Amino acid sequence: MKKACAIFAKLIRTVCIPPVMVAALILLLYGRQTAVFKTPTEAVVAFCLLALLPSLAYPCSYMIASVRERGREGQRSLAMYFSVFGYVLAFFYGLLADCRAELRMLFCTYLLSVLLLLCVNKLLHIRASGHACSVTGPIVFCCYFLGLGGILGGIAMYALVLWSSLYLKRHTPTDFVLGTVTCLVSFFLSWLSFLAFV
C-alpha cells in the first residue's frame, strides 16, 4: 500500500509540472472560446512559449553533463531558466502583437510568477513550491474566465498536488503556501496592470 501511494504521488507530481498545467489551461481557454485569444495563432504561440519551450528543459537536462550530474536539482534549475526564457518571449509577444488585455494579463502572470519564484528561491533561499504555483494559476484563470463552475475540480487538483508534495517530503506546508501566494500576487499585479482600469 505504501509503495502504491508513493507511485501515485510521483505520478501526480509528474503530471502537474508547470508545462503540463499551462498547456491544459491554454487548451481549455481556447476550446471554450473565451475572450483570451483573438486568433488560433495566438493560442499556438502561447502553447509553444509557455508550455512547449519550458518542457524542453527536461530532455536537455540529460544532454548537459553539468546539469545531469546535479540530478533532480539540476533539472529543476534548468526548467526554471527555460521557463523564464519562454515567459519573457510570451510577454513581449503579447505587447508587440497587440494581443487582447486578457492574454497580456495571462502572459504577465506567468512571467511575474517565475521571476518571484526565482527571487524567493535563489536570492532569499526560501523554498516556494513551483508545483503549488503551477496548479494555482490554472485554477485562478479558470475561475476568472469561466466562472466558478470548475472550482471543485481545481480544488481537488490542488489537494492532490499538496498531498503528493507532502507525502514525498518534497515540500513543507509553508513551501506550498508560499508557491500559492506567489501565483496569487502575480495574478493580482497583472490584473491591475492590464484589466483593472479598462
Secondary structure, DSSP 8 states (H G I E B T S, - for coil): -HHHHHHHHHHHHHHTSHHHHHHHHHHHHHHTT-SS-SSHHHHHHHHIIIIIHHHTHHHHHHH-HHHHHTHHHHHHHHHHHHHHHHHHHHHHHHHHTT--HHHHHHHHHHHHHHHHHHIIIIIS-----HHHHHHHHHHHHHHHHH-GGGHHHHHHHHHHHHHHHHHTTS--HHHHHHHHHHHHHHHHHHHHHHTTT-
